[in-house]
Amino acid sequence: MGKIDFSNMNGGGHGNVSKQITVDELEKHNKKSDQWLAINNKVYNVTEFAKRHPGGAKILNHFAGEDATDAWVAFHNDKEKVGKYMKSIYVGELVDAKKDPVMEDFRQLRKLVEDSGWMRPEPIFYTLHFLHILVLEGLAVGVLWYFGTSWPFVLLAMLLMATSQAQAGWTQHDYGHHSVFKSMRMAHVFHHLTVGFIKGASSHWWNFRHFQHHAKPNRIRKDPDIDISYLFLIGDMIPKKWGERKWGKMPYQLQQDYWFLIGPPLLLPIYFHLEVIYFVFKRRDWLDLAVGIAFFYRLGYFFGPFFGGWGTFFFYMGVRFFESHWFTWVTQMNHLPMEVDNDHHNNWVSTQLRTTCNVDPSPFNDWFTGHLNYQIEHHLFPTMPRVNYHKVKPLVMSLCQKHGIEYKSKTLYNAFADIQRMLKKSGKIWYEAYHE
């Protein structure tokens, strides 16, 4: 394929005369108080803009002093609109950036994907998926209404409701990534609807965490999803450092065992509730708080007549208990067993492939994981509708093969088992370093 010109993707030029900026100069502006980044060889001062960046300030800080072109392209569907705004923070032209063969090929692949229409929304799929979430919740209510509240039917209703909530979790993920609607306004509305009114969480909290994760997955101090050392040590570097410095209050050499007690069982029922409550009050995010409260009113309206107040609370916590196992194993299988390290500022493709793996596709795996078994494709193209991951997968594999980049795909069983293997290995590293 021929060379792709990305120079106009930010909405136009910035005048005939530009200050010339070297890579060395760009790299100096890498602090919170002084943040520059490059997009399509144009340098922007985002120091003040970061405070009002819709995706949060931290994600810009993670790219301060470096080229953020491919992350910017990956995250933004409204490039022309954003590009026009960026003219006000333009600094100059990056003049000595080296060409990266991997990224040259990836940008051609991106162009092919866009030209093929694989980034366009798939309304029929998402409509049917949304309806099946409502049907599952309706069945949970129907079971209790028709069969009563003896324990086998309460358990069945819990499982149906947990399935509805898990699937709503996957679809809110699609709305959050703007892969369902062309309209950004509609994407935000439906994200608030699904993550807030249907699931009782916070849209802005999810954005704050999840976009950082996508920008720098498994990078220490940059991916909040791996900031779990108070309970679990992961990878090779963190356990060794903590062991050598005699850090940690947990018996990490046993973490593969207590994972089953305080990991999947408690993530949603305890940790996420506390984190969401803290987030919305700290940020004074009254909209997300109101939508979350509306969720609990809805819960009480449908299930209160069967259980009363406290009974509905325990029913809800039971739902979250079952959903938490599903959510935790699926969301951690693609990343925790992969490379966990400091940020070495690798290119977009290498960063994602080192920290991400796939799970082999099947109709069940696709549904059960919300297509997150195509995690590599999702990380490379986060705004792509998930039903198109299988189309781009062979091209991504070909790109990886050409450049000698490992493309890792596992069975669902091995993906789950690798979490345990990683925890055991990392716990041993900590224990040996601690007792050296």
N, C-alpha and C positions, 0 to 999 in steps of 0.2 A: 504494500500500500504506500501511497505517496505521503509526503510530509504534511501534517495537519497544522494549520495556522490558528493558534488560540489567542492571538493578540487582541481580537475584538470582543472577547467573551465578557469583558467587564464594562461594556456599554459605550466604548468609544475612546478616543485619544484624550490627551491632557495638554494640548497645545503643541507648538512646533519646537519649543526649546525646553529641554528637561535636564535637570541636574543628574549627572552620572554618578552612580553609587556602586561601589565594589562589594563583592561578597564579604570581604573582611570587615568593611564598614557596617554592613547590614548586621553581621553577627554580634557587633558590639552593643546593639540596641535590643538587649534580651532580658531586661529587668521589668518588673511590674511598673516602675516609675518611668520607664523609657522603652516602649515597645514598637518596633518596626517589624513588618513582615512583607514578603514579596509574593505577588500573584501575577502570573503571566509576565514576569520580568519587570513589573512595575512595583515600586516600593511605597508602602503606606505607613503612616504613623497612626497606630491604633491605641495610643496611650489613653486618651480621653474617651474615645469611642467605645473602648472595652467596657466601660462602666454602664453603657446602655445597649450593649450588644444583645440582641434577642436570644442568642444561644448561651449567654452567660459570659462573664469576663474571663474566667479561667481558661476556656478553650482557646481564646486568642493569646493569652499569656503562654500557653503550652507551645505555640508556634513562634513566639517572639524571637527575632534574630534569624529566621530561616525562611525557606521557600514553602509557602502554604498553598501553592496552586492547586494541587490535586485534591487536598482536603476541601478547599473552597468550592471547587467544581463538584465534588461528590455530595456536599451538603446542601447546595443551593439549587432549587428549581427556578427561582426568580432572579437569574443572573443579571439580566438587563436592568431591572429595577435597582438591585443592590449595587450594580456597577456605577450607575449614575450618582448614587449617594456617595460612593467611595471617592469621587473626584475631589471632594472637599478635604480629604485627608491624604491626598497624593503627595509624595515627597520627590520622587525622581525615578530614573530608569536604571535597572540592574544591568550592568554592562559585561560582567565576566563570568556569568553562570555557566558551569560546565554541563554539557549534554549527557544525559544518562540513557544508555540504550534501552534499559528496561522500561523507563518511563516514556521514552519515545514510542515504543511499541504499545504500551498501555494506553497512551492517549489516542493512538490510531484505533485501538480496540474500543475505547470509549466512543469515538466518533462513529464507528460501525454500529455500536449498540444504539446510539441515538437515532441514526439514520434508519435503522431497522424497526424503529417504533417500540423497542422493548422497555423504554422508560415511560410509556404512556399508561395512564390508569386503566384498570380492568374492572369496570363498574359491576358487571354481572357477578363475578366471583365475590367481590366484597359485599354486595347486597345479599347474596345467598349466605355468606359467612356470618354477617350480622344477624340475619334472620335465624340462623341455627343456634346462635347464642341465646336469643330471646325464647326460642322453642325449648331449649334445655332448662332455662329458668322456669318457664311455664310448667314444664313437666315436674319439676321439683315441688312447685306449689300444688299441682294436680294430684300428685301421689299422696300428699298429706291431707288434702281435701277429700279424696275418695277413700283412702285406706285408713286414715287416722294416724295417731301418733305413737303407735307401738314401735319398739326400738328397731325392728328390721326395716320399717318404712321410713323412719327418721334417718337411719343410716343411708338408705337408698336416696332419699331427698338430699342429704348432704353431698353424696357423690355426684348427683346430677347438678347440683348447684356449684360444686367445686369444678366440674367439667365446664360449665358455662363460664365461670370466672376465669379459668385457665385460658379458654379460647378467647374471652374478651381481652385477656392480657396480651395475647398474640396480635389481636386486631388493633388494640390501642397503639401497639408498637408500630403498626403500619401507618396509622394516622399521624403519630408523632414524627415519623420519618417523611411525611408528605408524599407518600407513594400511592395515595388513594384518589386525591382530587388535584386538578390543575390549580384550583383556587386555593391560595394560602389561607384565606379567611375560613373557607369551609373545612380545611384540614384542622385549623385551630379549634373550630366549633366542635367537630366530631371527636377531636382528641379530648377536650374537656368533657364531652358527653360520655365517652367510653372509660377513660381512666378515672374520671371524677364521679359522675352520676351512676355509672354501672359498676365501678369497682371501688369507689370511695377513697381514691388516692389523689395526688396533686399533679396536674399537668406540668407546671413549672418545675416542680421537684424532679419529675422524670426527665425533663429536658436537661436540667442542670447536670444530673448524673450521667445520663446516657450519651449525650453528645461528647462529653469528655472521654468516655470509654471508647467511642468510635474513633476519635481523633488520635488517641495514643493508647491503644489497648495493651494491657499488661505492663505499662511503663510506670515505674515507681514514682510516687508523688504526682502522677498525672492521670491515672485511671482510678477513680474512686472504687471501682468494683474489686480491686485487689487490696484495698486498705482494710484488711481484716486481721492484722497481726496480733491484735489483742485476744483473738480466739484461735486463729489458725495461721501457720507459716507456710508459704507456698514458694515453689521454685527452688533454686539452689542458692542464690545470692542472699536473700533475706534471712533464711534460717542460719546460714553460716555467720552473718554479721551479728544477728541477735545472740547466737550462741557464744561467740567470741567476747561480746560485751556483757555477757551474763544478764541479758534482758529477758523479760517474759515471766508471767506468773502461771502460765498453763503448763501442764505436762505434755509438751508438744510431741514427745516420742510416742504418745498414745492418741494423737489427734485423729488417726484413721478410725479409731474406735469411738471416741466421743463425738465425732462428726454426726453419727446417727442419733445422738441425743440432743445436741444443741445447734446443729446445722440445719438440715432440711425441716425438722419439726418446728423450729422457732423463727425462721427468717421472716415469713410473712406475718404470723400471729403477733410477734413481739417486736423485732428489730425495725421492720418497715413502718409499723404504726408509730413507734416512738420517733423515728426519723422524719416522717411526714409531718407529724404534729409540730416538732421542733422547727422544721423548715418553714411552714406556713406562718407561724407566729413570729419567727425571727425576721422573715421578709415582709411581714404584714400583708400577706397575700390573701386578702379577704375573699376574693372571687373563688379561689381554689378551696378555701375553708367552707364557703357557703355551698359549693357544689358537693363537697364531701359530706357535709351535714345532710344535704338533700338525699344522698345515698342511704344514710342510716334511717331517715324517715321512711324512705321507700322500703327498706328492709323490714322495718317495724310494721308498715302497712300490710305487707304480704304475709309475714310470718308471725307477727304478734298475736293474731287471733288463735293460732295453734299453740303457742308456747308462753304467751305473756312476755313481760319485759326481760327478766333474767333468763328465761328459757330461750328467748330469741338471741340473746347475747351468747349463750353457750352453743346454740346451733350455729351461729355465725363463726365463732372461734373454731368449731369443728370443721366447717367448710374451709376456713383458712388453713387449718392443719393439713387437710388432704391436699389442697391446692399448693401449699408450700413445698411439699415433697416433689410434686410434679414440676413446679417452677424452678426449684433450686437445682435439681439434677439436670434439667434440660438447659438452663442458662449457663451453668458452670462447665458442662462437658466439653464445650468448644474452646475454652480459654485456660482454665486452671492448670491442665496438664501441659500447656505449651510454655514457650519461653517467657519468663518473668525477669525483667532486667531494668536498668536505668535507660533513659532515652539516649540512644546513640545517633539520633537524627538520620536514620535510614530513609530511603525513599518510601513512598506511599505503599507500593506493592510489597516490598520486602517486609516492611513493618507489619502489615496485615497478615501475610503468610507465615511469619515467624510466630505469631501470637494466636493464630486461629486455625481450627481444623473443621472438617466436615464430618457428617454422619451419613452413611450410605442412604440414598433415597429409596422410598417405597411409599405407596399410598398411606399406610399407617404412620410411618415415620414423618412424612410431610405434614399430616394432620396433627399428630401428637406433639410435634415440636413447633408448630406454626411456621413451617418451612425454615426454621432456624438450623435445620440440619445442613442447609446450604449456607453455612456461616461465612465461608470464604467469599462467595459471590455477594452476599449481603454486605460484608464489610468493604468490599471494593466498590460496590454500587448501592449505597445505603438508601437511595430514593427509588430504586427499581421495585416495581410491583413483584411480590414474591413468587407469583405464578410464572414469572419469566426467568427465574434463576436457572432452571434446567436448560434453557436455550443458550445462555452465555457460558455455562459451566465447561463445555468442551473447548471453547476458545480460551478460557482462563487456564485450563490444564495445558493447552498447547503453548501458551505464553510462558508458563512456568517451566515446561520441559525445555523450551528453547534457551532459557537463561539459567538453567540449573537450579531452579528454586523448588524446594520440596512442596508438593501439594498433598496434604495428608487427609485421608478419608478413612473412617472406621465404621464398624458395625455399632449399632446402638448399645449393645451389651459392653463392648470394649471401651466405648466412650465413657460409659458410667464407671466401669472398672478402673479406668485410668485415673479418675479422680481419687479413688482409694489408693492406687499405687503411688500417685504423686504425694498424697498426704503422708504415707508411710515413709517414702524416701526423704521428704523434706524434714519430717520429724526426726529421722535418724541423723541427718546432717546437723540439725540444731543440737541434738543430744551429745553427739561426739565433739562438736566445737565447744559446747558448754563445759564438758568434763575433761577437756584436754589438759 
